[in-house]
Amino acid sequence: MALFSFLYSFRYADSLMVVGISICTAFLCEAISWLLIYRTSTYKSLRSSIDKASKKLDSMKSTSVSSASKKPSSSSSSASLSSSSSSRAKKMDRVETSLKDATRDLSLSKFKSGAVVAAVLFVVFGLLNSLFEGRIVAKLPFAPIPLVLKMSHRGLPGTDPTDCSMVFLYFLCSISIRTNLQKYLGFAPPRGAAGAGLFPMPDPKTS
């Protein structure tokens, strides 16, 4: 209680409290993820497989581009180049398939920690909502567009569009703080898995 009283003495006490709780929550969520996922041999093996497959695929693509830029001097060399390109394309397809499979398995392995993290976030959000319901926690430097205004002014009295609710500030903090924390701790998704998940984008080759 003494800590809360001390924080409330500041002008931006509400803002600092929301940001501080967001930081603590981000560390707690990453600690849970490390305990359930990041330290396991399965995760380390899948991450290593994704990194290796991604690097191999990049190398094969660069080799393919450099080979395609070379003009054959005869029909025999043209046939040889065509056969080499076909073989290289098949190898690339196998590597891409391996990369997609490893990425899918990595996403599935995160379900266990994801459920626990979601529960923690739900409890923290409920606590913050009860503490700051109907209170202005910050002032925006601009009037947001109507779509954003619905969230930034949610549950607040008055019509000032620059008033910021706890929901909006907590949402911004949760995205920025945890993303940067993952990068700092080395827990960010592997480069080859970026944008992938349980519902990856369709392969243009198959369309």
N, CA, C and O of each residue as an XYZ file, in Angstrom:
828
protein
N       0.823     -1.209      0.000
C       0.000      0.000      0.000
C       0.854      1.255      0.000
O       0.505      2.244     -0.644
N       1.957      1.223      0.709
C       2.838      2.385      0.759
C       3.388      2.710     -0.626
O       3.569      3.876     -0.977
N       3.653      1.663     -1.409
C       4.164      1.870     -2.764
C       3.123      2.554     -3.629
O       3.453      3.460     -4.394
N       1.851      2.127     -3.517
C       0.789      2.743     -4.301
C       0.613      4.213     -3.917
O       0.413      5.063     -4.785
N       0.686      4.511     -2.620
C       0.537      5.888     -2.155
C       1.679      6.753     -2.680
O       1.482      7.915     -3.036
N       2.876      6.168     -2.723
C       4.038      6.905     -3.227
C       3.886      7.208     -4.718
O       4.204      8.306     -5.173
N       3.396      6.224     -5.467
C       3.223      6.415     -6.910
C       2.131      7.435     -7.216
O       2.254      8.219     -8.157
N       1.069      7.424     -6.423
C      -0.029      8.343     -6.664
C       0.356      9.806     -6.430
O      -0.371     10.712     -6.836
N       1.482     10.033     -5.784
C       1.929     11.408     -5.546
C       2.500     12.043     -6.805
O       2.670     13.261     -6.856
N       2.797     11.246     -7.817
C       3.320     11.773     -9.068
C       2.176     12.220     -9.983
O       1.040     11.760     -9.867
N       2.518     13.123    -10.886
C       1.520     13.657    -11.824
C       1.038     12.572    -12.767
O      -0.151     12.488    -13.075
N       1.971     11.736    -13.226
C       1.624     10.685    -14.183
C       1.602      9.321    -13.487
O       2.068      8.324    -14.040
N       1.063      9.291    -12.287
C       1.073      8.060    -11.501
C       0.344      6.924    -12.205
O       0.840      5.799    -12.261
N      -0.843      7.226    -12.745
C      -1.630      6.174    -13.397
C      -0.890      5.601    -14.604
O      -0.850      4.385    -14.796
N      -0.309      6.477    -15.407
C       0.428      6.026    -16.595
C       1.614      5.165    -16.196
O       1.843      4.102    -16.774
N       2.371      5.631    -15.198
C       3.548      4.889    -14.752
C       3.160      3.535    -14.160
O       3.878      2.550    -14.334
N       2.034      3.487    -13.468
C       1.607      2.234    -12.875
C       1.217      1.217    -13.949
O       1.566      0.040    -13.854
N       0.487      1.681    -14.975
C       0.091      0.787    -16.075
C       1.320      0.272    -16.812
O       1.414     -0.915    -17.122
N       2.263      1.172    -17.093
C       3.496      0.771    -17.789
C       4.301     -0.195    -16.920
O       4.815     -1.200    -17.412
N       4.408      0.117    -15.620
C       5.161     -0.750    -14.720
C       4.563     -2.148    -14.620
O       5.287     -3.144    -14.637
N       3.238     -2.216    -14.517
C       2.579     -3.523    -14.460
C       2.754     -4.264    -15.776
O       2.898     -5.486    -15.784
N       2.743     -3.539    -16.887
C       2.958     -4.166    -18.197
C       4.351     -4.774    -18.290
O       4.522     -5.873    -18.817
N       5.348     -4.051    -17.775
C       6.724     -4.567    -17.790
C       6.842     -5.818    -16.924
O       7.432     -6.816    -17.339
N       6.278     -5.759    -15.722
C       6.330     -6.924    -14.825
C       5.602     -8.123    -15.431
O       6.052     -9.262    -15.311
N       4.475     -7.849    -16.083
C       3.716     -8.928    -16.719
C       4.505     -9.554    -17.862
O       4.495    -10.772    -18.038
N       5.201     -8.701    -18.649
C       6.004     -9.209    -19.764
C       7.109    -10.129    -19.259
O       7.345    -11.190    -19.837
N       7.792     -9.726    -18.174
C       8.838    -10.576    -17.599
C       8.254    -11.884    -17.064
O       8.852    -12.948    -17.223
N       7.082    -11.800    -16.428
C       6.446    -12.994    -15.891
C       6.059    -13.963    -17.009
O       6.263    -15.171    -16.889
N       5.501    -13.428    -18.093
C       5.097    -14.271    -19.224
C       6.302    -14.942    -19.880
O       6.238    -16.115    -20.245
N       7.394    -14.203    -20.029
C       8.595    -14.792    -20.626
C       9.223    -15.827    -19.699
O       9.797    -16.811    -20.166
N       9.118    -15.609    -18.387
C       9.626    -16.591    -17.432
C       8.821    -17.888    -17.519
O       9.382    -18.982    -17.452
N       7.506    -17.755    -17.667
C       6.651    -18.934    -17.821
C       6.977    -19.652    -19.126
O       7.061    -20.880    -19.162
N       7.161    -18.883    -20.194
C       7.486    -19.480    -21.493
C       8.834    -20.191    -21.445
O       8.997    -21.263    -22.029
N       9.801    -19.592    -20.746
C      11.116    -20.242    -20.629
C      11.004    -21.545    -19.843
O      11.613    -22.554    -20.199
N      10.216    -21.506    -18.770
C      10.080    -22.685    -17.924
C       9.388    -23.840    -18.655
O       9.759    -25.001    -18.485
N       8.388    -23.511    -19.462
C       7.594    -24.557    -20.124
C       8.068    -24.895    -21.534
O       7.833    -26.003    -22.016
N       8.737    -23.944    -22.204
C       9.064    -24.148    -23.622
C      10.546    -23.943    -23.935
O      11.218    -24.877    -24.373
N      11.061    -22.731    -23.715
C      12.365    -22.341    -24.238
C      13.520    -23.208    -23.743
O      14.505    -23.391    -24.458
N      13.409    -23.738    -22.538
C      14.522    -24.520    -21.990
C      14.452    -25.996    -22.380
O      15.374    -26.753    -22.076
N      13.388    -26.413    -23.041
C      13.232    -27.828    -23.393
C      14.093    -28.194    -24.601
O      14.389    -27.355    -25.451
N      14.482    -29.454    -24.654
C      15.304    -29.928    -25.774
C      14.515    -29.928    -27.084
O      15.086    -29.738    -28.157
N      13.197    -30.144    -26.991
C      12.359    -30.152    -28.198
C      12.378    -28.792    -28.878
O      12.552    -28.697    -30.093
N      12.198    -27.733    -28.078
C      12.207    -26.376    -28.638
C      13.564    -26.050    -29.241
O      13.641    -25.506    -30.343
N      14.637    -26.376    -28.525
C      15.978    -26.075    -29.024
C      16.267    -26.813    -30.325
O      16.887    -26.259    -31.233
N      15.815    -28.072    -30.416
C      16.026    -28.862    -31.623
C      15.253    -28.286    -32.799
O      15.787    -28.186    -33.904
N      13.985    -27.902    -32.568
C      13.171    -27.336    -33.637
C      13.713    -25.985    -34.092
O      13.732    -25.686    -35.286
N      14.150    -25.178    -33.142
C      14.705    -23.869    -33.497
C      15.982    -24.027    -34.318
O      16.199    -23.292    -35.281
N      16.833    -24.995    -33.934
C      18.055    -25.248    -34.680
C      17.735    -25.726    -36.095
O      18.397    -25.327    -37.053
N      16.721    -26.579    -36.225
C      16.328    -27.084    -37.540
C      15.817    -25.957    -38.427
O      16.118    -25.918    -39.620
N      15.049    -25.046    -37.851
C      14.513    -23.920    -38.621
C      15.629    -22.997    -39.074
O      15.638    -22.544    -40.218
N      16.577    -22.714    -38.177
C      17.702    -21.844    -38.534
C      18.539    -22.447    -39.669
O      18.905    -21.757    -40.620
N      18.833    -23.748    -39.550
C      19.642    -24.409    -40.576
C      18.911    -24.454    -41.914
O      19.501    -24.170    -42.956
N      17.623    -24.810    -41.885
C      16.848    -24.899    -43.121
C      16.697    -23.527    -43.768
O      16.748    -23.407    -44.992
N      16.511    -22.499    -42.955
C      16.369    -21.142    -43.489
C      17.652    -20.674    -44.177
O      17.609    -20.108    -45.270
N      18.798    -20.918    -43.524
C      20.080    -20.527    -44.113
C      20.353    -21.306    -45.399
O      20.840    -20.744    -46.381
N      20.038    -22.598    -45.386
C      20.248    -23.430    -46.565
C      19.369    -22.978    -47.718
O      19.805    -22.958    -48.869
N      18.123    -22.614    -47.408
C      17.202    -22.153    -48.438
C      17.652    -20.828    -49.030
O      17.566    -20.629    -50.242
N      18.131    -19.921    -48.192
C      18.641    -18.640    -48.678
C      19.844    -18.852    -49.595
O      19.970    -18.207    -50.636
N      20.723    -19.766    -49.190
C      21.906    -20.053    -50.001
C      21.516    -20.646    -51.349
O      22.094    -20.285    -52.375
N      20.550    -21.547    -51.357
C      20.103    -22.172    -52.601
C      19.427    -21.159    -53.522
O      19.580    -21.217    -54.742
N      18.672    -20.223    -52.923
C      18.010    -19.197    -53.734
C      19.024    -18.267    -54.383
O      18.882    -17.912    -55.553
N      20.048    -17.870    -53.628
C      21.077    -16.988    -54.188
C      21.865    -17.691    -55.281
O      22.239    -17.074    -56.279
N      22.119    -18.988    -55.092
C      22.817    -19.773    -56.120
C      21.968    -19.904    -57.364
O      22.475    -19.853    -58.485
N      20.654    -20.076    -57.161
C      19.733    -20.203    -58.286
C      19.672    -18.917    -59.097
O      19.624    -18.960    -60.326
N      19.674    -17.782    -58.424
C      19.630    -16.492    -59.117
C      20.897    -16.261    -59.921
O      20.839    -15.807    -61.064
N      22.053    -16.576    -59.322
C      23.322    -16.382    -60.026
C      23.441    -17.319    -61.225
O      24.009    -16.940    -62.249
N      22.914    -18.534    -61.109
C      22.965    -19.489    -62.220
C      22.036    -19.061    -63.341
O      22.356    -19.233    -64.517
N      20.883    -18.502    -62.981
C      19.924    -18.072    -63.991
C      20.431    -16.872    -64.787
O      20.018    -16.662    -65.928
N      21.321    -16.091    -64.193
C      21.853    -14.916    -64.879
C      22.897    -15.263    -65.927
O      23.235    -14.434    -66.772
N      23.415    -16.501    -65.873
C      24.412    -16.930    -66.848
C      23.741    -17.411    -68.124
O      22.814    -18.218    -68.056
N      24.184    -16.935    -69.294
C      23.605    -17.326    -70.562
C      24.375    -18.506    -71.156
O      25.598    -18.437    -71.283
N      23.674    -19.597    -71.527
C      24.350    -20.753    -72.122
C      24.883    -20.426    -73.514
O      24.262    -19.671    -74.262
N      26.053    -21.004    -73.862
C      26.693    -20.726    -75.156
C      26.297    -21.734    -76.218
O      26.569    -21.504    -77.396
N      25.658    -22.853    -75.849
C      25.254    -23.850    -76.831
C      24.021    -24.578    -76.341
O      23.587    -24.411    -75.201
N      23.446    -25.422    -77.259
C      22.236    -26.157    -76.902
C      22.523    -27.209    -75.830
O      21.680    -27.458    -74.968
N      23.723    -27.839    -75.878
C      24.076    -28.851    -74.881
C      24.214    -28.231    -73.493
O      23.769    -28.797    -72.495
N      24.841    -27.056    -73.456
C      24.976    -26.388    -72.153
C      23.625    -25.907    -71.660
O      23.386    -25.842    -70.454
N      22.730    -25.565    -72.600
C      21.388    -25.143    -72.223
C      20.622    -26.304    -71.601
O      19.925    -26.126    -70.602
N      20.748    -27.494    -72.190
C      20.077    -28.674    -71.643
C      20.640    -29.035    -70.277
O      19.899    -29.409    -69.367
N      21.959    -28.920    -70.141
C      22.596    -29.211    -68.860
C      22.136    -28.243    -67.784
O      21.898    -28.635    -66.642
N      22.012    -26.958    -68.163
C      21.573    -25.938    -67.215
C      20.122    -26.176    -66.802
O      19.756    -25.984    -65.643
N      19.297    -26.598    -67.772
C      17.889    -26.873    -67.488
C      17.747    -28.039    -66.516
O      16.935    -27.993    -65.592
N      18.550    -29.094    -66.734
C      18.514    -30.256    -65.847
C      18.979    -29.890    -64.443
O      18.414    -30.350    -63.450
N      20.026    -29.046    -64.371
C      20.545    -28.607    -63.076
C      19.517    -27.757    -62.332
O      19.369    -27.870    -61.115
N      18.807    -26.904    -63.079
C      17.803    -26.035    -62.472
C      16.642    -26.861    -61.920
O      16.117    -26.569    -60.846
N      16.243    -27.904    -62.673
C      15.154    -28.773    -62.223
C      15.537    -29.505    -60.944
O      14.731    -29.618    -60.020
N      16.775    -30.003    -60.892
C      17.256    -30.702    -59.702
C      17.324    -29.757    -58.506
O      16.968    -30.118    -57.384
N      17.791    -28.534    -58.776
C      17.896    -27.546    -57.703
C      16.507    -27.164    -57.180
O      16.327    -26.970    -55.978
N      15.529    -27.056    -58.082
C      14.173    -26.701    -57.679
C      13.567    -27.775    -56.777
O      12.876    -27.459    -55.809
N      13.827    -29.051    -57.099
C      13.319    -30.145    -56.267
C      13.944    -30.112    -54.870
O      13.269    -30.347    -53.868
N      15.246    -29.815    -54.826
C      15.918    -29.729    -53.527
C      15.350    -28.569    -52.698
O      15.162    -28.693    -51.488
N      15.080    -27.442    -53.370
C      14.512    -26.295    -52.673
C      13.130    -26.617    -52.126
O      12.778    -26.200    -51.022
N      12.346    -27.365    -52.905
C      11.017    -27.753    -52.444
C      11.103    -28.624    -51.194
O      10.303    -28.475    -50.270
N      12.077    -29.533    -51.169
C      12.242    -30.404    -50.003
C      12.645    -29.593    -48.771
O      12.149    -29.835    -47.671
N      13.552    -28.625    -48.965
C      13.985    -27.786    -47.849
C      12.828    -26.923    -47.349
O      12.655    -26.756    -46.142
N      12.026    -26.369    -48.284
C      10.875    -25.553    -47.893
C       9.857    -26.378    -47.114
O       9.291    -25.909    -46.127
N       9.630    -27.605    -47.563
C       8.696    -28.484    -46.854
C       9.198    -28.783    -45.441
O       8.428    -28.773    -44.482
N      10.494    -29.049    -45.330
C      11.090    -29.307    -44.019
C      10.972    -28.083    -43.114
O      10.705    -28.211    -41.919
N      11.171    -26.900    -43.687
C      11.078    -25.660    -42.925
C       9.650    -25.425    -42.433
O       9.441    -25.029    -41.286
N       8.671    -25.670    -43.301
C       7.273    -25.486    -42.909
C       6.864    -26.472    -41.822
O       6.146    -26.114    -40.888
N       7.327    -27.724    -41.947
C       6.987    -28.735    -40.940
C       7.577    -28.371    -39.573
O       6.905    -28.490    -38.548
N       8.828    -27.929    -39.569
C       9.476    -27.557    -38.312
C       8.798    -26.326    -37.694
O       8.656    -26.238    -36.474
N       8.385    -25.384    -38.539
C       7.704    -24.186    -38.051
C       6.355    -24.541    -37.441
O       5.978    -24.003    -36.400
N       5.629    -25.449    -38.092
C       4.338    -25.881    -37.560
C       4.510    -26.594    -36.213
O       3.751    -26.357    -35.274
N       5.510    -27.462    -36.136
C       5.764    -28.173    -34.880
C       6.166    -27.203    -33.767
O       5.815    -27.404    -32.604
N       6.909    -26.143    -34.134
C       7.317    -25.151    -33.141
C       6.101    -24.393    -32.608
O       6.009    -24.107    -31.414
N       5.175    -24.071    -33.504
C       3.958    -23.370    -33.096
C       3.107    -24.242    -32.181
O       2.554    -23.762    -31.191
N       3.006    -25.529    -32.517
C       2.224    -26.450    -31.688
C       2.840    -26.626    -30.302
O       2.129    -26.784    -29.310
N       4.180    -26.597    -30.247
C       4.850    -26.791    -28.958
C       4.624    -25.610    -28.009
O       4.837    -25.737    -26.803
N       4.195    -24.467    -28.545
C       3.982    -23.280    -27.718
C       2.579    -23.226    -27.124
O       2.270    -22.325    -26.344
N       1.731    -24.182    -27.486
C       0.365    -24.168    -26.971
C       0.320    -24.262    -25.450
O      -0.492    -23.596    -24.808
N       1.187    -25.085    -24.876
C       1.175    -25.307    -23.431
C       1.441    -24.025    -22.664
O       0.712    -23.686    -21.732
N       2.489    -23.313    -23.059
C       2.796    -22.057    -22.373
C       1.806    -20.974    -22.767
O       1.512    -20.078    -21.976
N       1.286    -21.055    -24.003
C       0.340    -20.042    -24.471
C      -0.913    -19.996    -23.624
O      -1.437    -18.915    -23.352
N      -1.403    -21.149    -23.204
C      -2.608    -21.192    -22.377
C      -2.354    -20.571    -21.009
O      -3.199    -19.842    -20.489
N      -1.183    -20.859    -20.422
C      -0.847    -20.298    -19.113
C      -0.650    -18.793    -19.203
O      -1.127    -18.042    -18.353
N       0.059    -18.357    -20.244
C       0.291    -16.924    -20.443
C      -1.025    -16.195    -20.650
O      -1.220    -15.105    -20.111
N      -1.929    -16.779    -21.423
C      -3.235    -16.164    -21.661
C      -4.012    -16.004    -20.352
O      -4.685    -14.994    -20.146
N      -3.918    -16.998    -19.474
C      -4.596    -16.918    -18.179
C      -4.012    -15.796    -17.323
O      -4.744    -15.060    -16.662
N      -2.681    -15.676    -17.345
C      -2.020    -14.603    -16.584
C      -2.446    -13.228    -17.102
O      -2.767    -12.330    -16.324
N      -2.445    -13.082    -18.415
C      -2.838    -11.806    -19.014
C      -4.294    -11.473    -18.706
O      -4.634    -10.311    -18.486
N      -5.149    -12.486    -18.690
C      -6.565    -12.272    -18.383
C      -6.735    -11.765    -16.959
O      -7.519    -10.849    -16.710
N      -6.001    -12.362    -16.024
C      -6.092    -11.945    -14.619
C      -5.560    -10.523    -14.437
O      -6.173     -9.710    -13.745
N      -4.406    -10.225    -15.068
C      -3.811     -8.889    -14.953
C      -4.729     -7.836    -15.563
O      -4.908     -6.757    -14.998
N      -5.310     -8.152    -16.717
C      -6.214     -7.199    -17.368
C      -7.442     -6.939    -16.498
O      -7.903     -5.803    -16.386
N      -7.968     -8.000    -15.884
C      -9.115     -7.818    -15.000
C      -8.772     -6.945    -13.803
O      -9.580     -6.119    -13.378
N      -7.557     -7.130    -13.253
C      -7.115     -6.320    -12.116
C      -6.979     -4.848    -12.511
O      -7.443     -3.956    -11.800
N      -6.339     -4.613    -13.650
C      -6.170     -3.241    -14.122
C      -7.514     -2.594    -14.446
O      -7.713     -1.408    -14.185
N      -8.420     -3.358    -15.002
C      -9.724     -2.825    -15.370
C     -10.513     -2.390    -14.140
O     -11.241     -1.398    -14.175
N     -10.358     -3.150    -13.043
C     -11.048     -2.780    -11.801
C     -10.401     -1.564    -11.138
O     -11.082     -0.773    -10.486
N      -9.082     -1.417    -11.307
C      -8.370     -0.292    -10.688
C      -8.578      1.015    -11.445
O      -8.665      2.080    -10.833
N      -8.660      0.942    -12.773
C      -8.677      2.166    -13.584
C      -9.951      2.323    -14.394
O      -9.954      3.022    -15.408
N     -11.013      1.697    -13.975
C     -12.274      1.815    -14.706
C     -12.784      3.257    -14.674
O     -12.965      3.848    -13.609
N     -13.010      3.805    -15.869
C     -13.530      5.167    -15.980
C     -12.519      6.251    -15.672
O     -12.900      7.412    -15.520
N     -11.230      5.910    -15.573
C     -10.200      6.894    -15.253
C      -9.308      7.167    -16.449
O      -8.958      6.261    -17.205
N      -8.947      8.435    -16.606
C      -8.043      8.849    -17.677
C      -6.615      8.623    -17.194
O      -6.190      9.237    -16.215
N      -5.873      7.754    -17.864
C      -4.524      7.410    -17.410
C      -3.438      8.166    -18.174
O      -2.288      8.202    -17.734
N      -3.787      8.772    -19.314
C      -2.781      9.495    -20.097
C      -3.477     10.426    -21.082
O      -4.688     10.354    -21.288
N      -2.676     11.300    -21.683
C      -3.176     12.216    -22.706
C      -2.444     11.935    -24.018
O      -1.214     11.895    -24.055
N      -3.195     11.744    -25.073
C      -2.594     11.507    -26.378
C      -2.191     12.832    -27.011
O      -2.880     13.835    -26.822
N      -1.089     12.861    -27.759
C      -0.647     14.108    -28.402
C      -1.450     14.457    -29.649
O      -1.170     15.462    -30.303
N      -2.433     13.647    -29.981
C      -3.233     13.877    -31.191
C      -4.603     13.231    -30.994
O      -4.804     12.422    -30.088
N      -5.525     13.603    -31.856
C      -6.856     12.986    -31.838
C      -6.827     11.788    -32.779
O      -6.669     11.970    -33.986
N      -6.972     10.578    -32.268
C      -6.872      9.392    -33.122
C      -8.044      9.266    -34.079
O      -9.078      9.913    -33.914
N      -7.861      8.420    -35.081
C      -8.936      8.169    -36.040
C     -10.086      7.453    -35.319
O      -9.873      6.843    -34.272
N     -11.300      7.524    -35.874
C     -12.472      6.951    -35.186
C     -12.310      5.491    -34.767
O     -12.771      5.103    -33.693
N     -11.662      4.682    -35.599
C     -11.501      3.268    -35.267
C     -10.647      3.081    -34.008
O     -10.968      2.264    -33.145
N      -9.549      3.853    -33.917
C      -8.672      3.783    -32.744
C      -9.330      4.453    -31.540
O      -9.122      4.044    -30.398
N     -10.124      5.487    -31.811
C     -10.775      6.235    -30.732
C     -11.694      5.352    -29.900
O     -11.854      5.581    -28.701
N     -12.302      4.342    -30.526
C     -13.191      3.444    -29.792
C     -12.458      2.709    -28.682
O     -13.038      2.413    -27.637
N     -11.179      2.413    -28.908
C     -10.389      1.729    -27.884
C      -9.732      2.723    -26.930
O      -9.728      2.514    -25.717
N      -9.177      3.802    -27.479
C      -8.442      4.751    -26.634
C      -9.354      5.499    -25.669
O      -8.907      5.937    -24.609
N     -10.639      5.650    -26.029
C     -11.571      6.400    -25.184
C     -12.607      5.483    -24.535
O     -13.632      5.946    -24.036
N     -12.330      4.193    -24.547
C     -13.306      3.223    -24.049
C     -13.549      3.391    -22.554
O     -12.613      3.372    -21.754
N     -14.822      3.556    -22.188
C     -15.219      3.640    -20.784
C     -14.888      4.945    -20.097
O     -15.025      5.042    -18.877
N     -14.452      5.967    -20.848
C     -14.074      7.251    -20.234
C     -15.216      8.259    -20.333
O     -15.957      8.264    -21.316
N     -15.359      9.110    -19.320
C     -16.374     10.166    -19.390
C     -15.894     11.308    -20.273
O     -14.700     11.410    -20.557
N     -16.804     12.163    -20.708
C     -16.426     13.310    -21.522
C     -16.273     12.957    -22.990
O     -16.469     11.815    -23.404
N     -15.914     13.983    -23.771
C     -15.792     13.804    -25.226
C     -14.415     14.198    -25.762
O     -14.230     14.289    -26.975
N     -13.448     14.431    -24.872
C     -12.106     14.815    -25.320
C     -11.430     13.610    -25.985
O     -11.164     12.616    -25.309
N     -11.143     13.675    -27.310
C     -10.567     12.523    -28.010
C      -9.122     12.218    -27.615
O      -8.600     11.150    -27.933
N      -8.477     13.159    -26.920
C      -7.080     12.917    -26.521
C      -6.971     12.188    -25.183
O      -5.876     11.809    -24.768
N      -8.105     11.990    -24.508
C      -8.089     11.221    -23.266
C      -7.780      9.760    -23.589
O      -8.335      9.195    -24.531
N      -6.893      9.156    -22.804
C      -6.465      7.781    -23.070
C      -6.892      6.855    -21.935
O      -6.645      7.142    -20.764
N      -7.524      5.763    -22.283
C      -7.972      4.798    -21.283
C      -6.870      3.794    -20.971
O      -5.876      3.696    -21.690
N      -7.064      3.056    -19.891
C      -6.104      2.042    -19.499
C      -5.976      0.957    -20.558
O      -4.883      0.447    -20.803
N      -7.101      0.601    -21.191
C      -7.108     -0.478    -22.185
C      -6.148     -0.182    -23.319
O      -5.376     -1.048    -23.731
N      -6.197      1.051    -23.827
C      -5.353      1.423    -24.963
C      -3.882      1.470    -24.572
O      -3.029      0.956    -25.295
N      -3.581      2.086    -23.430
C      -2.188      2.185    -22.983
C      -1.613      0.805    -22.693
O      -0.470      0.521    -23.052
N      -2.388     -0.044    -22.053
C      -1.927     -1.395    -21.736
C      -1.701     -2.204    -23.013
O      -0.751     -2.982    -23.102
N      -2.572     -2.017    -23.993
C      -2.436     -2.708    -25.280
C      -1.134     -2.313    -25.971
O      -0.406     -3.177    -26.459
N      -0.835     -1.015    -26.016
C       0.404     -0.536    -26.647
C       1.633     -1.054    -25.897
O       2.610     -1.483    -26.512
N       1.576     -1.010    -24.575
C       2.715     -1.472    -23.777
C       2.942     -2.969    -23.953
O       4.082     -3.418    -24.069
N       1.866     -3.735    -23.971
C       1.990     -5.188    -24.089
C       2.654     -5.582    -25.395
O       3.479     -6.496    -25.425
N       2.298     -4.895    -26.477
C       2.876     -5.216    -27.788
C       4.351     -4.834    -27.841
O       5.196     -5.650    -28.209
N       4.653     -3.600    -27.475
C       6.017     -3.094    -27.635
C       6.990     -3.701    -26.628
O       8.096     -4.092    -27.002
N       6.597     -3.787    -25.358
C       7.515     -4.246    -24.312
C       7.847     -5.716    -24.480
O       9.019     -6.089    -24.429
N       6.845     -6.556    -24.678
C       7.123     -7.994    -24.746
C       7.886     -8.358    -26.021
O       8.750     -9.235    -26.000
N       7.567     -7.683    -27.136
C       8.281     -7.951    -28.386
C       9.759     -7.626    -28.254
O      10.611     -8.417    -28.659
N      10.067     -6.461    -27.687
C      11.469     -6.069    -27.506
C      12.160     -6.910    -26.444
O      13.358     -7.176    -26.542
N      11.410     -7.331    -25.428
C      11.981     -8.188    -24.391
C      12.377     -9.545    -24.969
O      13.426    -10.087    -24.621
N      11.547    -10.090    -25.846
C      11.860    -11.359    -26.492
C      13.131    -11.247    -27.331
O      13.962    -12.155    -27.333
N      13.277    -10.130    -28.044
C      14.488     -9.929    -28.846
C      15.723     -9.808    -27.956
O      16.777    -10.364    -28.264
N      15.582     -9.078    -26.852
C      16.712     -8.871    -25.944
C      17.148    -10.172    -25.292
O      18.342    -10.416    -25.124
N      16.175    -11.015    -24.920
C      16.480    -12.279    -24.252
C      16.803    -13.402    -25.236
O      17.197    -14.495    -24.830
N      16.634    -13.130    -26.528
C      16.907    -14.153    -27.532
C      15.777    -15.148    -27.699
O      15.997    -16.257    -28.186
N      14.557    -14.766    -27.299
C      13.408    -15.660    -27.399
C      12.515    -15.335    -28.582
O      11.445    -15.926    -28.731
N      12.945    -14.397    -29.430
C      12.139    -14.033    -30.593
C      12.035    -15.224    -31.536
O      12.943    -16.054    -31.574
N      10.931    -15.330    -32.313
C      10.780    -16.447    -33.250
C      11.947    -16.503    -34.222
O      12.467    -15.457    -34.610
N      12.374    -17.703    -34.628
C      13.470    -17.821    -35.595
C      13.163    -17.073    -36.875
O      12.005    -16.922    -37.263
N      14.219    -16.607    -37.526
C      14.039    -15.815    -38.747
C      13.239    -16.566    -39.802
O      12.395    -15.983    -40.484
N      13.507    -17.854    -39.932
C      12.804    -18.644    -40.934
C      11.353    -18.884    -40.605
O      10.574    -19.279    -41.472
N      10.971    -18.646    -39.340
C       9.590    -18.881    -38.913
C       8.777    -17.603    -38.886
O       7.605    -17.634    -38.510
N       9.364    -16.479    -39.275
C       8.653    -15.206    -39.235
C       7.435    -15.259    -40.128
O       7.527    -15.636    -41.296
N       6.276    -14.876    -39.572
C       5.041    -14.857    -40.327
C       4.380    -16.208    -40.455
O       3.297    -16.320    -41.028
N       5.022    -17.240    -39.924
C       4.451    -18.585    -40.007
C       3.751    -18.920    -38.717
O       3.955    -18.257    -37.700
N       2.938    -19.933    -38.752
C       2.197    -20.344    -37.567
C       1.298    -21.497    -37.909
O       1.561    -22.271    -38.829
N       0.220    -21.596    -37.143
C      -0.705    -22.684    -37.402
C      -1.447    -22.478    -38.708
O      -1.900    -23.445    -39.322
N      -1.578    -21.228    -39.142
C      -2.271    -20.928    -40.375
C      -1.357    -20.092    -41.275
O      -1.605    -18.899    -41.451
N      -0.315    -20.686    -41.843
C       0.622    -19.953    -42.666
C       0.005    -19.497    -43.961
O      -1.028    -20.013    -44.387
N       0.652    -18.511    -44.600
C       0.192    -18.041    -45.893
C       0.335    -19.150    -46.924
O       1.292    -19.923    -46.877
N      -0.621    -19.235    -47.868
C      -0.542    -20.282    -48.879
C       0.661    -20.124    -49.755
O       1.103    -19.006    -50.018
N       1.202    -21.240    -50.215
C       2.351    -21.246    -51.092
C       1.910    -20.835    -52.487
O       1.041    -21.495    -53.057
N       2.482    -19.748    -53.078
C       2.073    -19.301    -54.411
C       2.288    -20.349    -55.478
O       1.649    -20.292    -56.528
N       3.177    -21.315    -55.239
C       3.438    -22.338    -56.249
C       2.228    -23.245    -56.440
O       2.004    -23.773    -57.529
N       1.443    -23.424    -55.362
C       0.336    -24.346    -55.415
C      -0.949    -23.721    -55.899
O      -1.931    -24.427    -56.127
N      -0.964    -22.387    -56.065
C      -2.172    -21.702    -56.500
C      -2.234    -21.616    -58.002
O      -3.190    -21.067    -58.550
